[in-house]
């Protein structure tokens, strides 16, 4: 008998960001859409579930980059040769197939690959210029081109088997508990350096911005918990694969204390919205009002259900 899925309470950086942006979107994403994958799901639940699975073209490009780098690192770890042309060709073909499926809104009729459902720009018939669509591929091509010529490929080749820790292992395994709360943290790349100190790397395809430090601090805590390593020994880096910029992230008592304080406040707010904390049952939808910030609505997957579909996004 298949194990029944339970909507357990958990925390992640993306969940906190959803909570901060819009309570209604948070409710739709984590509660009202639950069970939407079931064959007998109510129509509205099914709609919410499919809408929450959509992504935008910028995040889509970033995911393709992350997946390609993950596969390249796994090839290195297994001792297989890297074929840059083949990896680029595969990524390009994948994006072409994704685009075709999404443009036809095929996600309403059938599933495609696990990592991709569809694009929100197609769902809302946004007037995206052809050059903007091409820009998604340009982002991928430039990022992967930089990666294959960066120091990271040779560094990966230099690692002994016992130095490898993680290569984007997925949400099924990227879990630890902090103050009794399940936390999702999935490092892109983690290894032990020559001195036995853990290093965690997060690839970024966007611009440098605030907020990423907290995500990487979560990765440091995850590595410490999973591998029983002193967290203060973790070296953390943000690597922006389109610009080639590397930004070190401080992992020290002050930074970790700030992260834990932020985490505690976020969890308290999330739990304060629940009708039943033990069962992780949300209160009624009315307790989750939509934001008044229309710029947020303009990029929200659920804008139609809130009557905010007219909040047209600014195409860039």
Phi, psi and omega in degrees: 000132181291142179288131180285131179287137179242136179281083182280149175288137178208173180227143172206164178299318181294324178294318178298318181296321178297318178299319183288329183282313186197122181295323180294316178297322177299314179297314179299315188290316189258347184231302187293337181269357184298131181088004182293348177278346182289147180298326183260021179296144176299147184307317181292320178296317178298317180297314179299319182296315180292321179296320182291338181278349179288155176231175176252170189295330180289312178294325177301312179299318179298320179294320178298319178297311181301316182294321180292319178294319177302312182295323178295316179295322177294326175297315179298315181300324181274358179082015179273149179289148178268131178243095184301316182298319180294319181294318178295317180297318179295319179295320180295315179296321179298316181292324176297316179293319177301313183298315181298315180297317183289318181300327178277000184054039181294343180295341177282345184248327185205158178278152172243213182294155187302322186278358185215134175249303181181179184246134184296331178300323178285321181301322183256013177050046180288140182280075182272122180297153180302324181295328178290323175294318178298329180298331178296316178292321178301319177301314181295312183298315181293318182297314181290324177299317177296315183302315184293342178254004183274173179290346188289329179294312179293324177299315179299320180295334182279348185285138172280158182309321183285351180272342180286133176247299186219144168224090176040067188284351178094162186293338181297329182249342183278066185226138166214170182246132179234118184053037177081003182255133176291128181239132176265127178211116185237094180296144176289321183203130178216138183206171175259130179283184185298335179268003180084011179271137180287141176234132178239135185236136176238118179280137178231135178258349182269198179274158175298129177207163180290155175106338181289332181303317182297323179298315183288328175297324174298321177296320180298317178295321178300312180299320179298316181290314187288320186254007179054051180248146177297121185297330181290348178270352183287130172260127184239140181219139168261127182239115182269104193283350176269327179262342182080009181279137176244129183238116176288147179244127180292129173241086182224173183305321181293315181294320180291323177296320178296320178297314182295323178295317177298315179300314181298315179297318181296314180297317180299319179293318179299313181291332178293344179267358184269141174282329179221104183294318183298317182271357184055048179256126181283158173288185181294158183304328182297339179279000181237074184291149177288155178293158174263001181272100186294337177294328175289318179300325185297336180248013183272137178294335187260013190303327181296318183288344177261001183073023182249021183297336180284351177284073187295136179288155174274115183288131179214000000 
